[in-house]
Amino acid sequence: MRILFVGDIHANKVALSAVLKDAGRVDAILAVGDLVDYSPWPLETVEMVKQYHIRSVLGNHDRDSALGVPRGYNPYAELSCLWTHRQLSEDMSRYLLALPEKLHAVYEGFRFFVCHGSPRDLIDEYVFPPPETRRELLKEYLCIAETDVLVMGHTHVPFVEELPEGYVVNPGSVGQPRDYDPRASYLLVDVERQHLLMHPRRVSYNVDEVAEKITEVGLPAFLAQRLYRGV
């Protein structure tokens, strides 16, 4: 069985299309939230999520864009959040706000727990790869979640950390990577003979197309420039 994990798509339908094509056939797709904001296709991206039956949790940008209330954002993110809010219909805002804050799934006997932030702060906590976040804290999160695989997003920084108690992973960002690699990031998980195989993946996409559209619709130029540097 093969499961595709994506996250922090941020309305970048071009990057999402590249990821779906590169991943190939999968049995399930789960997302760690932040479907919208930063890039210029919030409606189209959510429609793709629906079309491909992607199960997603609620991210802070989904929540704040739907409500039109930026929370602690820098000036570029605040402008983008408010712009995204104006693009969303009432139905689309309701759809985003109805996303669950966490997901539980079981595949071939392995338990998966999915959230945007962390098990103790489901939407807003940033959990970075060790050593920035201590391995002991990751172990604690696995215990809190009571899971074999804890999948989180929010930081836009991919990692796979194997512990005796299970895995803690972040698939990275599809639409706005921040690990100095501009390629879209995602994670494939294979379940084979009662073993989990983790496959972090990167795929290039047409950054020019996204950057040009960001500028065309009037979003901050910084949001276009950062895509080329993966920051």
C-alpha positions in Angstrom: 0.0 0.0 0.0 1.3 3.5 -0.9 0.2 6.7 0.9 1.0 10.2 -0.4 1.5 12.9 2.2 1.5 16.5 1.1 1.3 19.8 2.9 1.5 23.6 2.8 0.2 23.7 -0.8 -0.6 27.3 -0.3 -2.8 27.8 -3.4 0.1 26.7 -5.7 -1.9 24.5 -8.2 1.1 24.3 -10.5 3.3 22.7 -7.9 0.5 20.4 -6.7 -0.1 19.1 -10.3 3.6 18.3 -10.5 3.6 16.4 -7.2 0.5 14.4 -8.2 2.0 13.5 -11.5 5.4 12.6 -10.0 3.9 10.5 -7.2 2.0 8.3 -9.6 -0.5 5.8 -8.4 -1.3 5.9 -4.7 -3.9 4.4 -2.5 -4.6 7.5 -0.3 -3.6 11.1 -0.1 -3.5 13.0 3.1 -2.6 16.7 3.6 -1.3 18.5 6.7 -3.2 21.7 5.9 -2.6 25.2 4.6 -4.3 24.6 1.3 -4.6 28.3 0.5 -2.8 31.7 0.8 0.5 33.0 -0.6 -0.2 31.9 -4.2 -2.9 33.0 -6.6 -5.1 30.0 -7.0 -7.0 29.3 -3.8 -10.3 28.2 -5.4 -8.6 26.1 -8.0 -6.4 24.4 -5.4 -9.3 23.5 -3.2 -11.2 22.1 -6.2 -8.1 19.9 -6.9 -8.1 18.7 -3.3 -11.7 17.7 -3.7 -11.2 16.1 -7.2 -8.3 13.9 -5.9 -10.1 13.1 -2.7 -7.3 14.5 -0.6 -8.1 14.3 3.1 -6.7 17.5 4.8 -6.6 18.9 8.3 -7.0 22.6 9.0 -4.0 24.9 8.8 -3.6 28.3 10.2 -3.7 29.9 6.8 -6.9 28.0 5.9 -8.5 29.3 9.1 -7.2 32.8 8.9 -8.0 33.3 5.2 -11.5 32.0 5.7 -12.1 34.4 8.6 -10.2 37.3 7.1 -8.2 37.7 10.3 -4.4 37.4 10.0 -2.9 36.3 13.3 0.7 37.4 13.9 1.7 37.5 10.3 4.5 39.5 8.7 3.3 42.4 6.4 3.6 40.2 3.2 1.6 37.4 4.7 -1.0 39.7 6.1 -1.6 41.3 2.7 -1.8 37.8 1.1 -4.2 36.5 3.8 -6.6 39.4 3.2 -6.3 39.1 -0.6 -7.1 35.4 -0.3 -10.1 36.1 1.9 -11.6 38.3 -0.8 -11.3 35.5 -3.3 -13.1 32.9 -1.2 -16.8 32.4 -1.6 -18.9 31.8 1.6 -19.1 28.1 0.6 -15.4 27.9 0.2 -14.8 29.6 3.5 -17.2 27.2 5.2 -15.4 24.3 3.6 -12.0 25.4 4.9 -13.3 26.0 8.4 -15.0 22.6 8.5 -11.6 20.8 8.0 -10.8 18.8 11.1 -7.9 19.9 13.3 -6.5 16.3 13.3 -6.9 13.1 11.4 -6.5 9.5 12.5 -6.0 6.8 9.9 -5.0 3.1 10.0 -3.3 1.5 7.0 -2.3 -2.2 7.2 -2.4 -2.0 10.9 -0.2 1.1 11.3 -1.7 4.1 13.0 -1.2 7.6 11.5 -1.9 10.9 13.2 -2.0 14.0 11.0 -2.1 17.6 12.2 -0.8 21.0 11.0 1.1 22.0 14.2 1.7 19.4 16.9 -0.4 17.1 19.0 -0.4 19.6 21.9 -1.2 22.6 19.7 -2.9 21.2 16.6 -2.7 24.3 14.3 -0.1 26.8 15.5 3.0 25.2 17.0 6.2 24.9 14.9 8.0 21.6 15.1 11.4 21.7 13.4 13.7 18.7 12.7 16.3 17.8 15.4 18.4 19.3 16.8 16.2 22.4 16.8 13.4 20.3 18.3 14.7 17.8 20.8 14.2 14.1 20.0 12.8 13.7 23.5 10.1 16.1 22.6 9.3 14.2 19.4 9.0 11.0 21.5 6.6 12.9 23.8 4.5 13.9 20.8 4.3 10.3 19.6 3.0 9.3 23.1 0.5 12.1 23.2 -0.8 11.2 19.7 -0.8 7.4 20.5 0.3 6.7 17.0 3.0 4.9 15.0 3.5 7.7 12.5 3.0 11.4 13.5 2.7 13.6 10.4 2.9 17.4 10.9 3.4 20.5 8.7 3.5 24.3 9.2 7.3 24.8 9.1 7.7 24.0 5.3 10.8 22.0 6.3 10.7 18.3 5.5 12.2 15.6 7.7 11.8 12.0 8.6 12.8 11.1 12.2 12.8 7.4 13.2 12.5 6.7 16.9 12.1 3.4 18.8 8.4 4.4 19.4 7.7 5.3 15.7 8.2 7.9 13.1 7.8 11.7 13.3 7.7 13.2 9.8 7.0 16.4 7.9 6.4 16.1 4.2 7.6 19.6 3.6 5.8 22.2 1.5 4.4 21.6 -2.0 3.8 25.3 -2.7 6.4 27.3 -0.8 9.4 25.3 0.4 11.6 26.9 3.0 14.6 24.6 3.2 16.6 26.4 0.5 15.4 23.9 -2.2 12.8 25.5 -4.5 11.4 22.1 -5.7 8.0 21.0 -4.4 8.4 18.6 -1.5 6.3 15.6 -0.5 6.4 12.2 1.2 5.5 8.7 0.0 5.0 6.0 2.5 5.0 2.3 1.5 3.6 -0.4 3.7 5.3 -3.7 2.7 5.3 -6.9 4.7 4.5 -5.1 7.9 7.2 -2.6 7.4 7.0 1.1 6.7 9.3 2.6 4.0 9.6 6.4 4.0 10.4 8.1 0.6 10.9 11.9 0.9 10.6 13.3 -2.6 11.2 16.5 -4.5 10.0 17.6 -7.9 10.6 20.6 -10.1 7.7 22.7 -11.4 7.2 25.9 -13.4 8.1 28.5 -10.8 8.1 31.2 -13.5 4.4 30.6 -14.1 3.5 31.0 -10.5 5.8 34.0 -9.9 4.3 35.8 -12.9 0.7 35.1 -11.7 1.5 36.3 -8.2 2.7 39.6 -9.6 -0.2 39.9 -12.1 -2.9 39.6 -9.4 -1.2 42.1 -7.2 0.2 39.9 -4.4 3.5 41.1 -2.9 6.5 40.5 -5.2 8.4 39.0 -2.3 6.1 36.0 -2.4 7.2 35.4 -6.0 10.9 36.0 -5.4 11.1 33.6 -2.5 9.9 30.7 -4.6 13.1 30.8 -6.6 15.3 30.5 -3.5 13.2 28.1 -1.4 13.0 30.3 1.6 
